[in-house]
Amino acid sequence: MMKEELLKQSEELEQTLEKQLQLFKQDSQDYLKVGGLAILGGVLAVYAVNRLGGKGKKKVAKKKKQGKKPYSFFGNLRSRLFWILVGIGKAKLMEVVMAKVGDEGESN
């Protein structure tokens, strides 16, 4: 009797895990598609700027590269702010994923 209950519980846990994995795979595919589109857009933007930019700008850029770059307060601040926002976004994403998994688990 106890063995039957344990087998039943193990089957239920396996089914729940399978459903959670399916949800995770579906969500992952959506995020991968969006991320891929964002990367593709960035690559196209860089390509367009390089192709459409004038040749005169390249000479100026070469002269600037020869000199040492000065410290930029705003560049450093912008970089830190970007990584803070990435961390916050990742935390929010995990909350949403866990909420979906929790809702799916409760409905079973």
All heavy atoms as an XYZ file, in Angstrom:
846
protein
N       0.832     -1.189      0.000
C       0.000      0.000      0.000
C       0.873      1.248      0.000
O       0.630      2.173     -0.770
C      -0.896     -0.022      1.222
C      -1.802      1.153      1.289
S      -3.308      0.620      2.043
C      -4.151      2.124      2.111
N       1.860      1.259      0.849
C       2.762      2.402      0.920
C       3.590      2.507     -0.351
O       3.859      3.599     -0.841
C       3.672      2.249      2.149
C       4.551      3.421      2.375
S       3.539      4.760      2.975
C       4.709      5.555      4.016
N       3.952      1.349     -0.885
C       4.743      1.308     -2.097
C       3.945      1.869     -3.280
O       4.488      2.589     -4.123
C       5.177     -0.130     -2.367
C       6.235     -0.268     -3.409
C       6.696     -1.710     -3.479
C       7.846     -1.832     -4.449
N       8.329     -3.205     -4.544
N       2.671      1.562     -3.336
C       1.802      2.059     -4.403
C       1.677      3.578     -4.335
O       1.694      4.260     -5.361
C       0.428      1.413     -4.319
C       0.422     -0.073     -4.616
C      -0.939     -0.706     -4.361
O      -1.879      0.020     -4.005
O      -1.037     -1.927     -4.527
N       1.553      4.113     -3.126
C       1.460      5.569     -2.961
C       2.744      6.251     -3.409
O       2.714      7.297     -4.065
C       1.162      5.918     -1.503
C      -0.231      5.548     -1.051
C      -0.460      5.856      0.419
O       0.342      6.588      1.020
O      -1.451      5.348      0.954
N       3.870      5.648     -3.066
C       5.151      6.214     -3.475
C       5.313      6.184     -4.989
O       5.821      7.143     -5.601
C       6.310      5.472     -2.802
C       6.485      5.702     -1.309
C       7.581      4.819     -0.755
C       6.792      7.166     -1.023
N       4.882      5.099     -5.609
C       4.943      5.007     -7.065
C       4.047      6.057     -7.717
O       4.424      6.682     -8.709
C       4.554      3.608     -7.536
C       5.568      2.491     -7.283
C       4.984      1.139     -7.678
C       6.835      2.762     -8.067
N       2.865      6.247     -7.157
C       1.933      7.246     -7.683
C       2.515      8.649     -7.544
O       2.445      9.456     -8.472
C       0.594      7.144     -6.937
C      -0.474      8.051     -7.499
C      -1.786      7.860     -6.773
C      -2.833      8.798     -7.317
N      -4.105      8.669     -6.606
N       3.118      8.941     -6.382
C       3.744     10.249     -6.176
C       4.908     10.461     -7.132
O       5.079     11.558     -7.672
C       4.237     10.386     -4.734
C       3.145     10.637     -3.734
C       3.702     10.778     -2.322
O       4.857     10.440     -2.056
N       2.868     11.282     -1.419
N       5.692      9.431     -7.352
C       6.835      9.572     -8.264
C       6.356      9.832     -9.689
O       6.941     10.629    -10.417
C       7.740      8.351     -8.201
O       7.104      7.231     -8.761
N       5.273      9.175    -10.105
C       4.719      9.411    -11.439
C       4.204     10.838    -11.564
O       4.413     11.502    -12.587
C       3.599      8.416    -11.734
C       4.070      7.008    -11.967
C       2.924      6.031    -12.184
O       1.757      6.485    -12.315
O       3.188      4.821    -12.217
N       3.535     11.334    -10.525
C       3.034     12.707    -10.546
C       4.186     13.702    -10.617
O       4.121     14.700    -11.352
C       2.184     12.984     -9.311
C       0.851     12.274     -9.308
C       0.076     12.482     -8.017
O       0.558     13.205     -7.122
O      -1.024     11.922     -7.905
N       5.240     13.452     -9.871
C       6.404     14.339     -9.903
C       7.081     14.335    -11.267
O       7.512     15.385    -11.763
C       7.408     13.939     -8.812
C       7.003     14.260     -7.383
C       8.010     13.675     -6.404
C       6.884     15.763     -7.175
N       7.153     13.163    -11.882
C       7.741     13.083    -13.219
C       6.914     13.856    -14.231
O       7.454     14.556    -15.091
C       7.879     11.619    -13.647
C       8.981     10.878    -12.934
C       9.032      9.411    -13.322
O       8.312      8.994    -14.254
O       9.804      8.677    -12.681
N       5.593     13.742    -14.137
C       4.720     14.473    -15.055
C       4.865     15.978    -14.845
O       4.923     16.743    -15.808
C       3.272     14.042    -14.859
C       2.979     12.633    -15.330
C       1.559     12.190    -14.981
O       0.824     12.906    -14.329
N       1.197     10.992    -15.425
N       4.915     16.410    -13.582
C       5.072     17.832    -13.288
C       6.397     18.340    -13.824
O       6.466     19.414    -14.430
C       4.999     18.074    -11.757
O       3.774     17.553    -11.262
C       5.107     19.541    -11.437
N       7.457     17.588    -13.628
C       8.767     17.979    -14.125
C       8.771     18.064    -15.641
O       9.335     19.001    -16.214
C       9.825     16.987    -13.639
C      11.258     17.256    -14.088
C      11.726     18.598    -13.524
C      12.176     16.152    -13.634
N       8.132     17.132    -16.286
C       8.057     17.137    -17.742
C       7.329     18.381    -18.251
O       7.763     19.032    -19.202
C       7.355     15.868    -18.241
C       7.323     15.724    -19.739
C       8.694     15.531    -20.349
O       9.564     14.916    -19.696
O       8.896     16.008    -21.486
N       6.225     18.742    -17.594
C       5.481     19.944    -17.997
C       6.320     21.200    -17.775
O       6.324     22.115    -18.600
C       4.166     20.046    -17.217
C       3.132     19.055    -17.676
C       1.833     19.208    -16.905
C       0.809     18.179    -17.334
N      -0.453     18.308    -16.613
N       7.046     21.258    -16.669
C       7.894     22.415    -16.398
C       9.000     22.524    -17.439
O       9.313     23.628    -17.893
C       8.494     22.318    -14.996
C       7.487     22.530    -13.889
C       8.075     22.304    -12.510
O       9.187     21.825    -12.374
N       7.321     22.664    -11.483
N       9.578     21.410    -17.820
C      10.624     21.436    -18.848
C      10.067     21.887    -20.194
O      10.717     22.624    -20.929
C      11.276     20.061    -18.978
C      12.232     19.666    -17.861
C      12.691     18.216    -18.031
C      13.425     20.589    -17.824
N       8.849     21.456    -20.515
C       8.234     21.881    -21.771
C       7.998     23.388    -21.766
O       8.261     24.067    -22.761
C       6.920     21.137    -21.996
C       7.096     19.687    -22.371
C       5.765     18.954    -22.447
O       4.722     19.499    -22.119
N       5.806     17.690    -22.881
N       7.487     23.926    -20.650
C       7.281     25.372    -20.539
C       8.601     26.119    -20.658
O       8.699     27.151    -21.336
C       6.616     25.722    -19.203
C       5.134     25.460    -19.094
C       4.645     25.736    -17.672
C       4.386     26.367    -20.065
N       9.621     25.618    -20.000
C      10.927     26.264    -20.046
C      11.478     26.269    -21.469
O      12.022     27.279    -21.934
C      11.898     25.559    -19.092
C      13.252     26.188    -19.053
C      13.439     27.401    -18.418
C      14.331     25.563    -19.647
C      14.677     27.989    -18.379
C      15.578     26.149    -19.621
C      15.761     27.364    -18.978
N      11.315     25.156    -22.187
C      11.798     25.081    -23.564
C      11.055     26.080    -24.450
O      11.657     26.750    -25.289
C      11.626     23.673    -24.118
C      12.620     22.681    -23.566
C      12.383     21.296    -24.139
C      13.304     20.269    -23.526
N      13.047     18.918    -24.054
N       9.741     26.181    -24.267
C       8.957     27.119    -25.071
C       9.390     28.559    -24.795
O       9.582     29.344    -25.725
C       7.469     26.960    -24.773
C       6.878     25.675    -25.300
C       5.449     25.467    -24.835
O       4.948     26.189    -23.985
N       4.787     24.449    -25.382
N       9.544     28.913    -23.513
C       9.959     30.266    -23.155
C      11.375     30.548    -23.649
O      11.668     31.641    -24.127
C       9.887     30.477    -21.639
C       8.457     30.511    -21.121
O       7.539     30.704    -21.939
O       8.260     30.346    -19.904
N      12.242     29.558    -23.557
C      13.619     29.729    -23.996
C      13.667     29.997    -25.499
O      14.439     30.834    -25.957
C      14.456     28.498    -23.675
O      14.540     28.308    -22.292
N      12.853     29.294    -26.247
C      12.845     29.505    -27.693
C      12.398     30.924    -28.025
O      12.964     31.567    -28.913
C      11.939     28.477    -28.368
C      12.512     27.087    -28.381
C      11.555     26.056    -28.957
O      10.397     26.361    -29.238
N      12.034     24.838    -29.139
N      11.398     31.423    -27.322
C      10.938     32.790    -27.560
C      12.042     33.796    -27.257
O      12.293     34.720    -28.034
C       9.707     33.103    -26.701
C       8.484     32.301    -27.128
O       8.463     31.819    -28.282
O       7.557     32.163    -26.308
N      12.715     33.616    -26.122
C      13.777     34.551    -25.749
C      14.960     34.441    -26.708
O      15.598     35.453    -27.023
C      14.222     34.313    -24.308
C      13.173     34.714    -23.304
C      12.639     33.778    -22.423
C      12.697     36.005    -23.247
C      11.668     34.140    -21.515
C      11.724     36.374    -22.351
C      11.215     35.437    -21.472
O      10.254     35.793    -20.568
N      15.253     33.258    -27.193
C      16.338     33.099    -28.158
C      16.005     33.799    -29.475
O      16.869     34.429    -30.086
C      16.628     31.624    -28.415
C      17.431     30.903    -27.340
C      17.525     29.415    -27.666
C      18.813     31.489    -27.209
N      14.754     33.695    -29.893
C      14.345     34.368    -31.128
C      14.476     35.878    -30.983
O      15.000     36.556    -31.870
C      12.913     33.997    -31.484
C      12.756     32.577    -31.979
C      11.302     32.249    -32.237
C      11.128     30.785    -32.609
N       9.716     30.425    -32.769
N      14.004     36.419    -29.867
C      14.085     37.867    -29.642
C      15.548     38.301    -29.549
O      15.947     39.308    -30.136
C      13.315     38.267    -28.357
C      13.578     39.708    -27.987
C      11.831     38.033    -28.555
N      16.354     37.531    -28.833
C      17.773     37.861    -28.721
C      18.476     37.798    -30.064
O      19.306     38.656    -30.383
N      18.159     36.801    -30.853
C      18.750     36.690    -32.183
C      18.380     37.855    -33.073
O      19.220     38.390    -33.805
N      17.122     38.273    -33.005
C      16.700     39.433    -33.793
C      17.414     40.696    -33.331
O      17.792     41.543    -34.150
C      15.184     39.616    -33.701
C      14.346     38.580    -34.453
C      12.861     38.792    -34.178
C      14.615     38.674    -35.945
N      17.609     40.845    -32.025
C      18.306     42.020    -31.508
C      19.760     42.041    -31.978
O      20.278     43.088    -32.399
C      18.243     42.037    -29.981
N      20.412     40.889    -31.935
C      21.799     40.815    -32.399
C      21.886     41.095    -33.897
O      22.757     41.840    -34.355
C      22.404     39.437    -32.055
C      22.599     39.334    -30.543
C      23.726     39.224    -32.776
C      23.025     37.970    -30.073
N      20.963     40.516    -34.656
C      20.944     40.748    -36.097
C      20.732     42.234    -36.402
O      21.397     42.799    -37.269
C      19.848     39.908    -36.750
C      19.713     40.049    -38.264
C      20.986     39.573    -38.954
C      18.515     39.261    -38.758
N      19.821     42.864    -35.687
C      19.586     44.292    -35.875
C      20.825     45.117    -35.559
O      21.158     46.074    -36.269
N      21.522     44.748    -34.495
C      22.748     45.464    -34.136
C      23.824     45.308    -35.188
O      24.500     46.270    -35.556
N      23.977     44.083    -35.699
C      24.985     43.841    -36.742
C      24.634     44.630    -38.004
O      25.512     45.245    -38.626
C      25.091     42.321    -37.040
C      25.890     42.055    -38.296
C      25.696     41.605    -35.850
N      23.368     44.627    -38.380
C      22.955     45.389    -39.567
C      23.170     46.886    -39.370
O      23.584     47.584    -40.300
C      21.486     45.093    -39.895
C      21.192     43.708    -40.473
C      19.697     43.519    -40.656
C      21.914     43.515    -41.793
N      22.906     47.384    -38.168
C      23.108     48.811    -37.894
C      24.582     49.172    -37.999
O      24.942     50.195    -38.600
C      22.562     49.163    -36.521
N      25.447     48.351    -37.446
C      26.889     48.624    -37.521
C      27.363     48.569    -38.969
O      28.136     49.424    -39.412
C      27.669     47.616    -36.644
C      29.153     47.683    -36.918
C      27.388     47.866    -35.180
N      26.889     47.588    -39.701
C      27.262     47.471    -41.103
C      26.805     48.700    -41.892
O      27.559     49.244    -42.695
C      26.656     46.197    -41.697
C      26.945     46.018    -43.171
C      28.206     45.611    -43.598
C      25.962     46.267    -44.125
C      28.482     45.452    -44.947
C      26.226     46.114    -45.473
C      27.492     45.705    -45.887
O      27.754     45.557    -47.208
N      25.564     49.138    -41.648
C      25.030     50.293    -42.367
C      25.818     51.551    -42.028
O      26.133     52.356    -42.914
C      23.555     50.475    -42.032
N      26.165     51.724    -40.785
C      26.928     52.918    -40.397
C      28.304     52.894    -41.049
O      28.783     53.915    -41.549
C      27.055     53.001    -38.854
C      28.089     54.019    -38.441
C      25.708     53.345    -38.250
N      28.937     51.740    -41.066
C      30.262     51.639    -41.685
C      30.208     51.856    -43.191
O      31.101     52.483    -43.760
C      30.897     50.279    -41.388
C      31.359     50.179    -39.953
O      31.556     51.191    -39.285
N      31.518     48.968    -39.470
N      29.169     51.329    -43.836
C      29.066     51.459    -45.296
C      28.619     52.851    -45.717
O      29.092     53.368    -46.712
C      28.078     50.434    -45.852
C      28.599     49.029    -45.857
C      29.857     48.918    -46.648
N      29.589     48.355    -47.948
C      30.498     48.239    -48.887
N      31.700     48.668    -48.679
N      30.192     47.717    -50.031
N      27.699     53.430    -44.970
C      27.152     54.724    -45.363
C      27.987     55.887    -44.851
O      27.824     57.010    -45.293
C      25.707     54.856    -44.871
C      24.723     53.839    -45.463
C      23.355     54.011    -44.835
C      24.647     53.960    -46.968
N      28.880     55.630    -43.909
C      29.741     56.691    -43.397
C      30.707     57.142    -44.478
O      31.150     56.361    -45.308
N      31.047     58.431    -44.451
C      31.945     58.962    -45.471
C      33.369     58.478    -45.289
O      33.783     58.070    -44.216
N      34.148     58.515    -46.403
C      35.536     58.083    -46.333
C      36.381     59.110    -45.587
O      37.421     58.783    -45.046
C      36.091     57.851    -47.733
C      35.476     56.647    -48.409
C      36.104     56.367    -49.738
C      35.489     55.133    -50.367
N      36.086     54.813    -51.648
N      35.945     60.353    -45.586
C      36.688     61.400    -44.885
C      36.718     61.141    -43.384
O      37.677     61.492    -42.705
N      35.711     60.523    -42.872
C      35.642     60.231    -41.445
C      36.684     59.186    -41.047
O      37.168     59.177    -39.934
C      34.247     59.735    -41.065
C      33.190     60.800    -41.156
C      31.836     60.260    -40.737
C      30.775     61.324    -40.855
N      29.456     60.829    -40.483
N      37.031     58.301    -41.986
C      38.006     57.264    -41.672
C      39.387     57.874    -41.423
O      40.114     57.410    -40.560
C      38.079     56.241    -42.805
C      36.844     55.379    -42.913
C      36.961     54.357    -43.998
C      35.694     53.518    -44.086
N      35.774     52.508    -45.134
N      39.734     58.922    -42.168
C      41.023     59.572    -41.963
C      41.079     60.221    -40.589
O      42.086     60.146    -39.891
C      41.278     60.617    -43.049
C      41.502     60.016    -44.421
C      41.737     61.079    -45.455
C      41.908     60.474    -46.839
N      42.069     61.515    -47.857
N      39.977     60.860    -40.194
C      39.911     61.487    -38.873
C      39.987     60.425    -37.785
O      40.670     60.598    -36.772
C      38.620     62.330    -38.728
C      38.473     62.858    -37.323
C      38.615     63.460    -39.745
N      39.317     59.304    -38.006
C      39.320     58.215    -37.021
C      40.726     57.648    -36.859
O      41.144     57.317    -35.749
C      38.351     57.126    -37.434
N      41.488     57.546    -37.949
C      42.851     57.035    -37.854
C      43.723     57.973    -37.020
O      44.551     57.533    -36.236
C      43.455     56.853    -39.243
C      42.934     55.648    -39.980
C      43.623     55.484    -41.315
C      43.071     54.281    -42.061
N      43.705     54.122    -43.378
N      43.541     59.258    -37.196
C      44.330     60.217    -36.418
C      43.988     60.133    -34.939
O      44.853     60.228    -34.083
C      44.093     61.642    -36.925
C      44.711     61.916    -38.275
C      44.461     63.335    -38.717
C      45.021     63.602    -40.095
N      44.737     64.974    -40.534
N      42.718     59.935    -34.630
C      42.297     59.820    -33.233
C      42.833     58.546    -32.599
O      43.168     58.521    -31.430
C      40.775     59.848    -33.122
C      40.173     61.215    -33.319
C      38.679     61.174    -33.088
C      38.052     62.530    -33.246
N      36.611     62.508    -33.029
N      42.912     57.469    -33.358
C      43.390     56.200    -32.819
C      44.866     56.272    -32.442
O      45.327     55.559    -31.571
C      43.167     55.066    -33.820
C      41.738     54.620    -33.911
C      41.597     53.442    -34.856
C      40.145     53.021    -34.975
N      39.983     51.900    -35.902
N      45.608     57.112    -33.108
C      47.032     57.214    -32.822
C      47.281     57.793    -31.437
O      48.209     57.400    -30.751
C      47.714     58.072    -33.883
C      47.770     57.388    -35.232
C      48.319     58.300    -36.305
O      48.588     59.468    -36.050
N      48.477     57.772    -37.510
N      46.426     58.721    -31.014
C      46.588     59.333    -29.701
C      46.001     58.460    -28.609
O      45.185     57.571    -28.855
N      46.431     58.691    -27.380
C      45.914     57.921    -26.245
C      44.532     58.442    -25.877
O      44.312     59.656    -25.820
C      46.864     58.057    -25.055
C      46.510     57.186    -23.890
C      47.531     57.302    -22.785
C      47.171     56.409    -21.628
N      48.124     56.564    -20.526
N      43.615     57.525    -25.607
C      42.250     57.933    -25.259
C      42.224     58.481    -23.839
O      42.750     57.847    -22.915
C      41.291     56.748    -25.346
C      40.997     56.310    -26.750
C      39.923     55.253    -26.756
C      39.554     54.861    -28.154
N      38.480     53.892    -28.172
N      41.600     59.620    -23.646
C      41.497     60.162    -22.289
C      40.439     59.411    -21.486
O      39.550     58.770    -22.049
C      41.074     61.613    -22.515
C      40.369     61.598    -23.824
C      41.044     60.522    -24.635
N      40.533     59.501    -20.170
C      39.552     58.876    -19.284
C      38.221     59.580    -19.460
O      38.147     60.804    -19.499
C      40.022     58.979    -17.833
C      38.986     58.500    -16.842
C      38.764     57.153    -16.647
C      38.216     59.404    -16.120
C      37.822     56.714    -15.754
C      37.270     58.967    -15.224
C      37.076     57.625    -15.039
O      36.139     57.192    -14.156
N      37.160     58.818    -19.553
C      35.828     59.383    -19.729
C      34.955     58.990    -18.540
O      34.663     57.805    -18.334
C      35.204     58.865    -21.022
O      33.856     59.270    -21.101
N      34.541     59.981    -17.777
C      33.678     59.726    -16.627
C      32.345     59.162    -17.078
O      31.826     58.208    -16.519
C      33.469     61.018    -15.828
C      32.474     60.863    -14.708
C      32.820     60.197    -13.547
C      31.185     61.369    -14.817
C      31.912     60.039    -12.521
C      30.272     61.215    -13.796
C      30.648     60.560    -12.648
N      31.769     59.754    -18.124
C      30.449     59.321    -18.575
C      30.492     57.950    -19.248
O      29.545     57.181    -19.157
C      29.843     60.373    -19.510
C      29.469     61.629    -18.796
C      30.212     62.786    -18.967
C      28.402     61.656    -17.928
C      29.878     63.935    -18.295
C      28.064     62.804    -17.249
C      28.806     63.954    -17.431
N      31.593     57.628    -19.909
C      31.709     56.297    -20.505
C      31.715     55.223    -19.436
O      31.059     54.191    -19.568
N      32.445     55.466    -18.360
C      32.500     54.525    -17.251
C      31.130     54.414    -16.583
O      30.670     53.321    -16.265
C      33.556     54.974    -16.249
C      33.842     53.931    -15.201
O      33.466     52.780    -15.345
N      34.510     54.344    -14.144
N      30.483     55.540    -16.375
C      29.156     55.559    -15.755
C      28.137     54.828    -16.630
O      27.331     54.047    -16.134
C      28.713     57.004    -15.525
C      27.397     57.203    -14.809
C      27.494     56.693    -13.376
C      27.025     58.677    -14.812
N      28.215     55.062    -17.928
C      27.287     54.414    -18.859
C      27.484     52.894    -18.826
O      26.523     52.132    -18.826
C      27.524     54.963    -20.262
C      26.572     54.464    -21.294
C      26.759     55.138    -22.656
N      28.146     55.372    -22.960
C      28.616     56.520    -23.441
N      27.819     57.528    -23.659
N      29.901     56.659    -23.705
N      28.723     52.457    -18.779
C      29.014     51.032    -18.732
C      28.455     50.405    -17.450
O      27.835     49.339    -17.486
C      30.519     50.802    -18.804
O      30.811     49.441    -18.668
N      28.669     51.045    -16.327
C      28.158     50.512    -15.061
C      26.636     50.473    -15.046
O      26.034     49.504    -14.585
C      28.674     51.343    -13.890
C      30.135     51.148    -13.633
C      30.614     52.060    -12.541
N      32.047     51.967    -12.419
C      32.660     51.732    -11.284
N      31.982     51.568    -10.183
N      33.973     51.655    -11.238
N      26.013     51.530    -15.547
C      24.554     51.583    -15.591
C      24.006     50.470    -16.476
O      23.015     49.819    -16.128
C      24.086     52.944    -16.111
C      22.586     53.164    -16.177
C      21.968     53.059    -14.789
C      22.279     54.514    -16.786
N      24.663     50.224    -17.599
C      24.229     49.152    -18.498
C      24.233     47.807    -17.778
O      23.264     47.057    -17.844
C      25.143     49.100    -19.725
C      24.910     47.894    -20.596
C      23.804     47.832    -21.428
C      25.782     46.825    -20.570
C      23.577     46.728    -22.223
C      25.571     45.713    -21.362
C      24.464     45.672    -22.190
N      25.315     47.481    -17.076
C      25.404     46.184    -16.414
C      24.444     46.077    -15.233
O      23.942     44.992    -14.939
C      26.835     45.883    -15.986
C      27.672     45.575    -17.187
C      28.671     46.325    -17.692
C      27.521     44.457    -18.067
N      29.177     45.749    -18.830
C      28.494     44.595    -19.089
C      26.683     43.370    -18.103
C      28.640     43.667    -20.114
C      26.831     42.447    -19.130
C      27.788     42.605    -20.113
N      24.161     47.199    -14.572
C      23.156     47.186    -13.500
C      21.790     46.856    -14.094
O      21.041     46.031    -13.554
C      23.136     48.528    -12.753
C      24.397     48.669    -11.894
C      21.886     48.654    -11.887
C      24.571     50.046    -11.291
N      21.456     47.491    -15.214
C      20.168     47.246    -15.853
C      20.068     45.812    -16.386
O      18.996     45.207    -16.337
C      19.939     48.257    -16.979
C      19.725     49.701    -16.517
C      19.640     50.627    -17.718
C      18.493     49.828    -15.653
N      21.159     45.275    -16.877
C      21.153     43.879    -17.330
C      20.856     42.951    -16.149
O      20.070     42.011    -16.262
C      22.498     43.504    -17.995
C      22.620     42.003    -18.173
C      22.629     44.198    -19.338
N      21.462     43.230    -14.998
C      21.214     42.405    -13.809
C      19.769     42.482    -13.351
O      19.155     41.471    -12.998
N      19.209     43.698    -13.367
C      17.806     43.869    -12.963
C      16.881     43.137    -13.934
O      15.942     42.457    -13.526
C      17.449     45.370    -12.879
C      18.195     46.022    -11.711
C      15.947     45.570    -12.736
C      18.092     47.532    -11.687
N      17.168     43.265    -15.230
C      16.354     42.574    -16.232
C      16.411     41.067    -16.076
O      15.402     40.378    -16.210
N      17.600     40.558    -15.767
C      17.742     39.113    -15.570
C      16.945     38.654    -14.352
O      16.285     37.614    -14.393
C      19.225     38.765    -15.397
C      19.494     37.286    -15.357
C      20.970     36.953    -15.456
C      21.722     37.452    -14.253
N      23.110     36.969    -14.191
N      16.964     39.447    -13.290
C      16.206     39.094    -12.089
C      14.703     39.088    -12.378
O      13.978     38.185    -11.946
C      16.535     40.063    -10.955
N      14.224     40.092    -13.109
C      12.800     40.157    -13.462
C      12.405     38.965    -14.338
O      11.339     38.387    -14.167
C      12.486     41.462    -14.200
C      12.600     42.693    -13.352
C      11.462     42.777    -12.383
C      11.556     44.098    -11.614
N      10.522     44.208    -10.623
N      13.277     38.619    -15.287
C      13.003     37.493    -16.156
C      12.880     36.205    -15.352
O      11.963     35.403    -15.573
C      14.113     37.345    -17.198
C      14.025     36.134    -18.121
C      12.805     36.236    -19.008
C      15.283     36.029    -18.958
N      13.754     36.008    -14.406
C      13.696     34.806    -13.576
C      12.419     34.793    -12.731
O      11.810     33.738    -12.528
C      14.927     34.707    -12.679
C      16.193     34.373    -13.451
S      16.064     32.918    -14.475
C      15.861     31.648    -13.248
N      11.979     35.956    -12.239
C      10.731     36.026    -11.479
C       9.545     35.590    -12.342
O       8.683     34.831    -11.896
C      10.498     37.454    -10.974
C      11.392     37.861     -9.833
C      11.153     39.301     -9.411
O      10.118     39.890     -9.811
O      11.997     39.839     -8.692
N       9.513     36.073    -13.588
C       8.414     35.733    -14.493
C       8.423     34.241    -14.791
O       7.379     33.580    -14.763
C       8.517     36.556    -15.802
C       7.558     36.033    -16.843
C       8.264     38.020    -15.517
N       9.606     33.687    -15.069
C       9.702     32.260    -15.377
C       9.285     31.428    -14.174
O       8.521     30.469    -14.294
C      11.138     31.898    -15.826
C      11.321     30.391    -15.897
C      11.437     32.533    -17.169
N       9.747     31.795    -12.986
C       9.391     31.043    -11.805
C       7.886     31.168    -11.500
O       7.276     30.210    -11.026
C      10.206     31.518    -10.600
C      11.649     31.121    -10.687
S      11.772     29.344    -10.912
C      13.453     29.073    -10.587
N       7.322     32.335    -11.759
C       5.870     32.504    -11.533
C       5.080     31.591    -12.472
O       4.098     30.969    -12.058
C       5.486     33.965    -11.749
N       5.511     31.496    -13.740
C       4.818     30.624    -14.688
C       4.939     29.165    -14.265
O       3.980     28.407    -14.329
C       5.391     30.792    -16.088
C       4.911     32.028    -16.786
C       5.380     32.044    -18.214
C       4.855     33.253    -18.937
N       5.291     33.300    -20.346
N       6.126     28.790    -13.833
C       6.338     27.402    -13.388
C       5.508     27.124    -12.141
O       4.897     26.069    -12.014
C       7.849     27.143    -13.128
C       8.045     25.805    -12.435
C       8.624     27.174    -14.431
N       5.440     28.088    -11.215
C       4.642     27.918    -10.017
C       3.156     27.823    -10.298
O       2.447     27.004     -9.739
N       2.681     28.660    -11.249
C       1.263     28.609    -11.624
C       0.933     27.262    -12.263
O      -0.115     26.690    -12.014
C       0.927     29.736    -12.602
C       0.946     31.095    -11.928
O       0.900     31.137    -10.676
O       0.984     32.115    -12.646
N       1.829     26.764    -13.098
C       1.600     25.485    -13.756
C       1.591     24.353    -12.739
O       0.815     23.422    -12.834
C       2.680     25.233    -14.814
C       2.440     24.030    -15.674
C       1.210     24.171    -16.550
O       0.863     25.289    -16.938
O       0.579     23.132    -16.830
N       2.464     24.449    -11.739
C       2.524     23.415    -10.709
C       1.289     23.409     -9.830
O       0.823     22.355     -9.382
N       0.737     24.582     -9.549
C      -0.462     24.671     -8.706
C      -1.703     24.156     -9.426
O      -2.610     23.618     -8.804
C      -0.681     26.118     -8.281
C       0.337     26.626     -7.289
C       0.149     28.101     -6.975
O      -0.852     28.689     -7.450
O       0.979     28.651     -6.258
N      -1.761     24.325    -10.738
C      -2.941     23.903    -11.471
C      -3.033     22.387    -11.578
O      -4.076     21.844    -11.883
C      -2.973     24.526    -12.856
O      -1.882     24.039    -13.638
N      -1.907     21.702    -11.358
C      -1.934     20.221    -11.424
C      -2.472     19.731    -10.179
O      -2.916     19.193     -9.500
C      -0.538     19.647    -11.650
C      -0.081     19.878    -13.080
O      -0.924     19.967    -13.959
N       1.205     19.993    -13.273
